[in-house]
Amino acid sequence: MTILVPTARFAPAPSRCCSLVLRLIRAQNDPVRDRLRSCLLAQTDERLRESLGFSEVDIRTLRSG
């Protein structure tokens, strides 16, 4: 049995949003995603960046969406 261990983490391209943000923005009539988006919007930009790993593009998209 072979176990593969990732040696590096790849960050998303700076010009693109992460798929989580895109799914939250595109959600229509989904109360769970609306609640999650509301919780994320209540966080500061600094917390979104440092604790959750959001990029500047992610934060701008989330706040404008």
ABEGO torsion letter per residue (X at the ends): XBBBBBABBBBBBAABBBAAAAAAAABBGBAAAAAAAAAAAABBAAAAAAAAGBBAAAAAAAAAX
